[in-house]
Amino acid sequence: MYKFAIYRGAREVGGNQIFLSSGDTNISLDFGVPMGSEYFQYGRGPKTWGHRMYIGELPKIDGLYRNGLVESEGLRRTEEPFLKYVWLSHAHPDHKDGIPFLHKKTTLVTSPRTHLDLQNTEKTNRTKVFMAYPLSLMPLFRPENQSYYGYAYVLDKIPTFSKRTGKKKRKGRFDFSKPIIGHVVTKKKDQEPIPPRPLIKSDRLEFGKSVLEAFPVDHNIDAQGAVIRTPDMTIVYTGDFREGPNSERFFSERVPKRPDLLIMEATTAGRLEKGQEKSLEINQVSEELVKRIKDYEFGGPLFIRMTEADKTTLMQIERAAGRLGKMPLVSPELAYSLKQTDSMYPGISEGIGVWQRESGITLDEEFAEGFKKQVYKKFKDKVFSDQDIAKKEGEYIRIITKRQKDIEKFFDWRPTRGLFVDTTTEAWNEETGIQFEKTENFIRSFHLNFTRVHSSGHADQSYSLQKIEQIDPKMVMLIHVSEDEIPYNGRMVPICEYHGDRVKDLMGDRTIVVVPVRGATYDLVPGGRPMVGMPISSEHLPDKIPEVPPTLPPPLPIAQVVESIIEEKKVAQPKFAVKKLDKWQDSSEQTEPEKV
């Protein structure tokens, strides 16, 4: 019997933290942080590990995190990790940003392509890491004997005093004994180098008697789905995916028929019901771009916004630029990433130029630093200053990403007319919808026409249902899907429940459909129904750490599960979940929970 828990990523978009225990080994499928929060605006949540754990975004479990962090939050230091492995499906923040906090002996397992995406992200985000460090910039690892930035230490922990007045200074100094990142850094004074996080760059992982095999799926970044084979059952985890040749091959050739459990994302379920436009297939993007640009009659510069690591969309933009006789110009950060992936995507950086990040200086000056030196050297005469572009703006298509400094570059360009095409993914909730509107308002303030040519990074509902019917799983768990409500059958229902009903209507009694509750564990028995267990919590772990990581706690009655979730998480969400959970256990085994 396997134990299984979806700590985050249930009834919300992103933050996947999916624990699987085989009895002697615990692994996690991704370990991210949620895209949204019940308490903060998107992108403005707490930046520190302890604060995120306090509001329930990270689980409170002994042995899960690095020992340098745990004592301040009341957890025990442990020699052995709770998780032996964390497998990363792709390098998006909602799947990776919790990994830097994990125990130093927890091994990161990912594919070579995703490993390269992680390196590129770290290399091109040169922001200082202070006390309230941004999670998206936390490196997951560092090369042997290197510290590229030198900012990986706690600041303000050791007070300093003025030699003249003796008063405490506003800022402290770096405490080199307490590095933020548990990886190799440059030696400071008598400090010993910190051992690097164990890393396996492979599409295959053997743990206990089980095997995890990773296969490419289509997404707006290099991504993989996983097939986990145990001695008596098969588990399939899609990660994030969209329609495309890799996803087709994954479901048709890699996933066996009738798996015991399918863990599937459903981000875009209910999109049309919410009034959002239908997404294009990725191979339709170049044709639609050409059509929109040709239909625009007023002239002026052209701008396209894309998701930074979405190489398939970039190739569609390059194809459209070729048909229009224009040169695509990308940011130095994107140019660096493309050069690094040339071997995996032959020719992707051919024919592109680079718009210069700095304004008001020429390339003859020694201004470039870090990775930009490499970019400007490699692209040589294909780097264009703002003045160069302004002279022949009709010959270029300027490509920007979601980076804030890309948007702010418009203050340097200051166009007074032209066309802006947004190809980034759709808003996944009301809050991000407002952000999209604000970006559009900003662009229109420069008198640019604004239009969208959109191919989602996530499969639409009809494609997801088609794949479920194709592989015919015994059980489906729906994750990475919002609890926002939409009208359905004359009433307002959460999108996750709406999508679950659609799957039930399609599959009938052949498939058990589960919309999981955050923090509850499930006992998985081949061919059986999921039994609800105890929420994962440090109180249920043994006092002494055994030679192998501890297993997940045993199941308890449903009333105690709900009671524990309410008490520990302080979130009044299980009220709706109780109704669903009642169907998964015999009524004779349950006691009536108190009303929340």
C-alpha positions in Angstrom: 0.0 0.0 0.0 1.2 3.5 -0.9 0.4 6.7 0.9 -0.2 9.8 -1.1 -0.7 13.5 -0.2 -1.4 16.6 -2.1 -0.3 19.2 0.4 -0.7 22.2 -2.0 -2.0 22.4 -5.5 -5.4 21.0 -4.5 -8.3 23.4 -5.2 -5.9 26.1 -6.3 -3.7 26.9 -9.3 -0.1 26.1 -8.7 2.0 25.4 -5.6 2.3 21.7 -6.4 3.6 19.7 -3.4 2.7 16.1 -4.0 4.1 13.6 -1.5 4.3 9.8 -2.3 5.5 7.3 0.3 6.4 3.7 -0.6 6.9 2.7 3.0 10.7 3.1 3.1 11.2 6.2 0.8 9.4 9.5 0.6 9.5 11.5 -2.6 7.8 14.7 -3.8 6.5 15.4 -7.2 7.4 19.1 -7.5 7.7 21.5 -4.5 6.5 24.9 -5.4 4.6 27.8 -3.8 1.1 28.8 -4.7 0.5 31.3 -7.5 -2.1 33.1 -5.4 -2.8 33.7 -1.8 -5.9 34.1 0.4 -4.1 36.9 2.2 -1.9 38.9 -0.2 -2.0 40.3 -3.7 -0.4 38.2 -6.4 3.4 38.5 -6.3 3.3 40.4 -3.0 3.1 37.5 -0.5 5.6 36.8 2.3 9.1 36.2 1.1 10.6 34.3 4.0 10.3 30.6 4.6 8.8 30.9 8.1 6.1 33.3 7.2 5.0 31.1 4.3 4.9 28.1 6.6 2.9 30.1 9.2 0.0 30.9 6.7 0.0 27.3 5.4 1.8 27.6 2.1 4.6 25.2 3.2 3.9 22.1 5.4 5.2 22.0 9.0 7.1 18.7 9.0 10.3 17.8 10.9 13.1 16.8 8.6 11.6 18.5 5.6 13.7 21.7 5.6 17.3 22.7 6.0 18.5 22.6 9.6 19.6 26.3 9.5 16.0 27.3 9.2 13.9 25.1 11.4 14.7 26.1 15.0 13.1 29.5 14.7 9.8 27.8 13.7 9.7 25.2 16.4 10.8 22.2 14.2 13.5 19.7 15.1 17.0 19.5 13.5 17.4 16.1 11.8 20.3 14.3 10.2 18.2 12.5 7.6 15.6 14.2 5.4 11.9 13.6 5.4 12.0 13.6 1.6 14.7 11.5 -0.1 14.0 12.9 -3.6 12.1 15.8 -5.1 11.3 15.4 -8.7 10.9 18.6 -10.7 8.6 18.6 -13.8 9.5 22.0 -15.0 11.1 25.3 -13.9 8.1 27.4 -13.1 7.9 29.1 -9.7 4.7 27.3 -8.7 6.6 24.0 -9.1 10.2 24.8 -8.0 10.3 27.8 -5.6 10.0 25.8 -2.4 13.0 23.5 -3.3 15.8 25.8 -1.9 14.3 25.4 1.6 14.4 21.6 1.6 16.8 19.6 3.7 20.4 19.7 2.3 20.3 15.9 1.8 17.1 15.9 -0.3 18.2 15.1 -3.8 16.9 17.2 -6.7 15.9 15.0 -9.7 15.1 16.6 -13.1 15.7 16.4 -16.8 18.7 17.9 -18.5 16.5 20.5 -20.3 14.8 21.6 -17.1 18.3 21.7 -15.4 19.4 24.1 -18.1 16.3 26.3 -17.6 17.2 26.5 -13.9 20.7 27.6 -14.7 19.6 30.2 -17.2 17.1 31.7 -14.7 19.7 32.0 -12.0 22.3 33.5 -14.3 20.1 36.2 -15.7 18.4 37.3 -12.5 21.1 39.3 -10.7 19.1 40.7 -7.8 20.6 40.9 -4.4 19.2 38.5 -1.8 18.4 40.4 1.4 16.3 39.3 4.4 13.1 39.5 2.4 14.6 37.8 -0.6 12.3 37.1 -3.6 11.6 33.3 -3.9 11.7 33.4 -7.7 15.3 34.4 -7.6 16.5 31.7 -5.1 19.0 29.5 -6.9 18.3 25.8 -6.6 22.0 24.9 -6.9 25.4 26.5 -7.7 28.2 25.1 -9.8 31.1 23.5 -7.9 33.4 26.1 -6.2 31.5 29.1 -7.7 29.5 31.9 -6.2 28.4 33.9 -9.2 26.6 36.7 -7.3 28.1 36.5 -3.8 24.8 37.5 -2.2 23.8 34.2 -0.7 24.2 35.2 3.0 21.9 36.5 5.7 22.0 40.3 5.9 21.0 42.4 9.0 21.4 39.4 11.3 24.6 40.8 12.9 24.4 44.5 14.0 27.2 46.8 13.3 28.1 50.0 15.1 29.6 53.3 14.0 33.3 53.7 15.1 32.8 57.4 15.4 29.5 57.6 17.4 29.2 54.1 18.7 25.5 54.0 17.5 24.0 51.0 15.8 24.0 51.4 12.1 20.8 50.9 10.1 22.1 48.0 8.2 23.9 45.0 9.5 26.6 43.0 7.8 26.6 39.6 6.1 26.7 36.7 8.5 28.9 34.3 6.6 28.1 31.5 9.0 24.4 31.5 7.9 24.2 31.2 4.2 20.7 31.4 2.7 21.4 29.0 0.0 22.6 25.5 1.0 25.0 25.1 -1.9 28.7 25.7 -2.7 29.7 29.3 -2.4 33.1 31.0 -2.6 35.1 30.5 0.6 35.1 33.5 2.9 38.0 33.8 5.4 38.0 30.6 7.4 34.6 29.3 6.2 34.4 25.8 4.9 32.5 25.5 1.6 29.0 24.3 1.9 28.3 20.9 0.1 26.1 21.2 -3.0 22.6 19.8 -3.0 22.6 16.3 -4.4 21.5 16.5 -8.1 20.4 13.8 -10.6 20.0 14.9 -14.2 18.1 12.1 -15.5 14.7 11.0 -16.9 14.7 7.9 -14.7 14.7 7.5 -11.0 14.6 4.2 -9.0 13.5 4.4 -5.4 12.8 1.3 -3.4 11.0 -1.2 -5.6 9.5 1.6 -7.7 10.7 3.4 -10.9 9.8 6.9 -12.1 10.2 7.6 -15.8 9.9 11.1 -17.2 8.7 11.9 -20.7 8.4 15.3 -22.5 5.0 17.0 -22.6 4.1 20.3 -24.3 3.9 23.4 -22.1 5.1 27.0 -22.4 8.5 25.8 -21.0 10.4 22.5 -21.3 8.3 20.2 -19.2 7.9 16.5 -18.4 5.2 14.2 -17.2 5.9 11.1 -15.1 4.9 7.5 -15.1 5.6 5.7 -11.7 5.6 1.9 -11.7 5.4 0.1 -8.5 5.3 -3.7 -8.0 1.5 -3.6 -7.9 0.2 -0.3 -9.4 0.9 2.4 -11.9 0.7 6.2 -11.2 0.7 8.9 -13.9 1.5 12.5 -13.1 0.9 14.9 -16.0 2.6 18.0 -14.5 1.5 21.0 -16.6 0.8 20.3 -20.2 -1.0 21.6 -23.3 -2.0 20.1 -26.6 1.0 19.3 -28.9 3.1 16.5 -30.4 4.9 15.7 -27.1 1.7 15.5 -25.1 0.1 13.3 -27.8 3.1 10.9 -27.6 3.0 10.9 -23.8 -0.6 9.8 -23.6 -0.5 7.5 -26.7 2.9 5.8 -26.2 4.2 6.4 -22.7 1.2 6.1 -20.5 -0.1 2.5 -20.1 -3.8 1.7 -20.6 -5.9 1.7 -17.5 -3.4 3.1 -14.9 -4.4 2.9 -11.2 -4.1 6.6 -10.6 -3.9 9.6 -12.9 -3.0 12.9 -11.3 -4.0 15.6 -13.9 -3.8 19.3 -13.9 -7.0 21.2 -15.0 -5.9 24.9 -15.0 -8.2 26.0 -17.8 -11.3 24.1 -16.9 -14.2 26.5 -16.9 -12.3 29.1 -19.0 -15.1 29.5 -21.6 -17.7 29.6 -18.9 -15.8 32.5 -17.3 -16.0 34.4 -20.6 -12.4 34.0 -21.7 -11.5 33.6 -25.3 -10.7 30.1 -26.8 -7.0 29.4 -27.0 -5.3 28.8 -30.4 -3.3 25.7 -31.0 0.4 26.5 -30.9 0.9 25.8 -34.7 -1.7 28.4 -35.5 0.1 31.3 -33.8 2.4 32.4 -36.7 -0.4 32.5 -39.2 -2.6 34.5 -36.8 0.3 36.9 -36.0 0.9 37.6 -39.8 -2.8 38.2 -40.2 -3.1 40.7 -37.3 0.0 42.6 -38.3 -1.1 42.9 -41.9 -4.5 44.0 -40.9 -3.0 46.8 -38.8 -3.1 49.8 -41.2 -1.6 52.7 -39.2 2.2 51.8 -39.3 4.7 52.3 -36.6 6.8 49.9 -34.5 5.8 46.4 -33.6 6.0 44.8 -30.2 5.3 41.2 -29.1 5.1 40.0 -25.5 5.8 36.3 -24.8 6.5 34.0 -21.9 10.2 34.0 -21.5 11.0 30.3 -21.7 8.3 29.4 -24.3 10.5 28.4 -27.1 7.7 26.9 -29.2 5.9 30.3 -29.2 9.2 32.1 -30.0 9.7 29.8 -33.1 6.2 30.8 -34.2 7.1 34.5 -33.8 10.4 34.0 -35.8 8.4 32.2 -38.5 5.9 35.1 -38.7 8.8 37.7 -38.7 10.4 35.8 -41.7 7.2 36.0 -43.7 6.9 39.7 -42.9 10.5 40.5 -43.8 11.4 41.8 -40.3 14.1 40.9 -37.7 13.0 39.9 -34.3 14.9 41.6 -31.4 15.0 40.0 -28.0 16.2 41.1 -24.6 19.8 40.2 -23.5 18.4 37.8 -20.9 16.4 35.9 -23.5 19.3 36.0 -25.9 21.5 34.3 -23.3 19.0 31.6 -22.7 18.6 30.9 -26.4 22.3 30.6 -27.0 22.5 28.1 -24.1 19.8 25.9 -25.7 21.1 26.0 -29.3 22.1 22.4 -29.1 18.6 21.3 -28.1 16.8 23.7 -30.4 19.1 24.0 -33.5 18.9 27.4 -35.2 16.6 29.0 -32.6 19.0 31.9 -32.1 19.8 32.3 -35.8 18.3 35.4 -37.4 17.5 37.2 -34.2 19.0 40.4 -32.8 19.2 41.9 -29.4 17.8 45.2 -28.1 20.2 46.8 -25.8 19.1 46.9 -22.1 21.0 50.0 -21.2 19.9 53.4 -22.5 22.0 56.3 -23.6 25.3 54.6 -24.0 27.0 52.9 -27.0 28.6 49.5 -27.3 32.0 51.0 -27.5 32.0 51.7 -23.8 32.9 49.1 -21.2 29.4 49.0 -19.6 28.4 45.4 -19.9 28.8 43.1 -17.0 28.0 39.4 -16.1 26.2 37.4 -18.7 25.6 40.5 -20.9 29.3 40.6 -21.8 28.8 37.1 -23.3 25.6 38.0 -25.1 27.0 41.2 -26.6 30.2 39.4 -27.7 28.3 36.4 -29.3 25.8 38.5 -31.2 28.4 41.2 -32.1 26.8 43.4 -34.8 23.3 42.2 -34.0 23.0 44.3 -30.8 21.0 47.5 -31.4 20.8 50.5 -29.2 17.6 52.5 -28.8 18.9 55.1 -31.3 19.7 52.4 -33.9 16.2 50.9 -33.6 14.5 54.3 -33.8 16.2 55.0 -37.2 14.7 51.9 -38.8 11.9 50.8 -36.5 9.9 49.4 -39.4 12.5 46.7 -39.9 12.2 45.1 -36.4 9.8 43.3 -34.1 10.8 44.0 -30.5 10.0 41.0 -28.3 9.6 41.5 -24.5 8.7 39.1 -21.7 6.8 39.4 -18.5 9.8 40.7 -16.6 9.0 44.1 -15.0 12.1 45.7 -16.4 11.0 44.6 -19.9 7.8 46.6 -19.4 9.7 49.5 -18.0 11.9 49.6 -21.1 9.0 51.4 -22.8 10.0 54.5 -20.8 13.2 54.4 -22.9 11.6 53.6 -26.2 8.5 55.9 -25.7 6.7 55.0 -28.9 3.8 57.3 -30.0 2.1 54.8 -32.3 2.3 51.1 -33.3 1.0 47.7 -32.5 1.5 45.6 -29.3 0.6 41.8 -29.5 0.4 39.8 -26.3 0.9 36.1 -26.6 1.3 35.3 -22.9 -0.9 32.8 -21.1 -4.4 33.6 -19.8 -5.4 35.0 -16.4 -6.2 32.1 -14.0 -8.2 34.1 -11.5 -9.8 37.5 -11.0 -6.7 39.1 -9.5 -4.4 38.2 -12.4 -7.1 39.3 -14.7 -6.9 42.8 -13.1 -3.1 42.7 -13.6 -3.6 41.9 -17.3 -5.9 44.9 -17.6 -3.3 47.2 -15.9 -0.6 46.0 -18.3 -2.9 46.7 -21.3 -3.7 50.2 -19.9 0.0 50.9 -19.5 0.7 49.9 -23.1 -2.2 52.0 -24.4 -0.8 55.0 -22.6 1.9 55.0 -25.3 -0.8 55.2 -28.0 -0.2 51.6 -29.1 -2.9 49.4 -30.5 -3.3 46.3 -28.2 -4.3 42.8 -29.4 -4.0 39.2 -28.1 -2.8 36.2 -30.1 -3.1 33.6 -27.4 -2.0 29.9 -27.1 -2.4 28.7 -23.6 0.3 26.8 -21.7 -2.4 24.5 -20.4 -4.7 22.0 -22.1 -8.3 23.1 -22.5 -11.1 21.1 -20.9 -12.1 19.2 -24.1 -8.5 18.0 -24.7 -8.1 16.9 -21.0 -11.4 14.9 -21.2 -10.3 13.3 -24.4 -7.0 12.1 -22.8 -8.8 10.8 -19.8 -11.2 8.8 -22.0 -8.2 7.5 -24.0 -6.1 6.1 -21.2 -9.2 5.0 -19.1 -7.7 5.3 -15.6 -9.2 3.6 -12.6 -8.9 6.8 -10.5 -8.4 10.5 -11.4 -7.2 13.2 -9.0 -7.8 16.7 -10.3 -5.2 19.3 -9.2 -3.9 22.7 -10.2 -7.5 23.9 -10.7 -9.2 26.9 -9.1 -12.0 27.0 -6.6 -13.4 30.1 -8.2 -17.2 29.7 -8.8 -19.0 29.7 -12.2 -22.6 29.2 -13.0 -23.5 25.5 -13.6 -26.9 23.8 -13.7 -28.6 26.9 -12.3 -26.2 27.5 -9.4 -22.7 28.7 -8.6 -20.2 25.9 -8.1 -16.4 25.8 -7.8 -14.6 25.2 -11.0 -12.8 22.2 -9.6 -16.1 20.5 -8.7 -17.6 21.5 -12.1 -14.7 19.8 -13.9 -15.0 16.7 -11.6 -18.6 16.4 -12.6 -17.7 16.5 -16.3 -15.2 13.7 -15.8 -17.8 11.6 -13.9 -20.4 12.2 -16.7 -17.8 11.0 -19.3 -16.4 8.0 -17.4 -19.4 6.8 -15.3 -18.6 4.0 -12.8 -15.4 3.0 -14.6 -13.3 5.8 -12.9 -13.3 7.1 -9.4 -13.0 10.9 -9.5 -11.3 12.7 -6.6 -11.1 16.5 -6.1 -8.6 16.3 -3.2 -8.5 18.3 -0.1 -5.3 20.2 0.8 -3.2 18.5 3.5 -5.0 15.2 3.7 -3.2 11.9 2.9 -4.7 9.0 1.0 -4.0 5.3 1.3 -3.7 3.9 -2.3 -4.7 0.2 -2.7 -4.6 -1.3 -6.2 -8.1 -1.3 -7.6 -9.6 0.1 -4.4 -11.1 3.4 -3.4 -8.8 6.0 -1.7 -9.0 6.0 2.1 -8.5 9.4 3.7 -5.7 9.6 6.2 -4.3 12.1 8.7 -3.0 15.5 7.5 0.8 15.6 7.4 2.1 17.3 10.5 5.3 17.2 12.6 3.4 15.9 15.6 2.8 12.5 13.9 6.5 11.7 13.2 8.6 9.6 15.6 10.8 11.2 18.2 13.9 9.6 16.9 14.9 9.7 13.2 15.3 6.2 11.9 17.9 5.2 9.3 15.4 5.7 6.5 13.1 8.8 6.2 9.9 8.3 8.2 6.7 7.2 6.4 3.5 9.2 6.2 1.2 8.8 9.2 -1.6 6.2 9.3 -5.2 7.0 8.4 -7.7 8.2 11.0 -11.5 8.7 10.9 -12.8 11.4 8.6 -14.1 13.6 11.5 -10.6 13.8 13.0 -9.2 14.7 9.5 -11.5 17.6 9.1 -11.0 18.7 12.7 -7.2 18.6 12.3 -7.2 20.6 9.0 -9.3 23.3 10.6 -7.2 23.4 13.7 -3.8 23.3 12.1 -4.4 25.3 8.9 -6.9 27.8 10.3 -8.7 27.7 6.9 -12.4 27.1 6.8 -12.4 25.2 3.5 -13.2 21.6 4.5 -16.9 22.4 4.9 -17.5 21.7 1.2 -14.9 18.9 1.2 -16.7 16.9 3.9 -19.6 16.2 1.6 -17.2 14.8 -1.0 -15.1 12.8 1.5 -18.2 11.1 2.9 -18.4 9.2 -0.4 -15.0 7.7 -0.1 -15.6 5.8 3.2 -18.2 3.5 4.5 -20.8 5.5 6.5 -20.4 3.0 9.3 -16.8 4.1 9.9 -17.6 7.8 10.1 -18.7 10.0 12.9 -20.7 13.2 12.1 -18.2 16.1 12.2 -19.2 19.3 13.9 -20.3 22.1 11.7 -17.7 24.6 10.8 
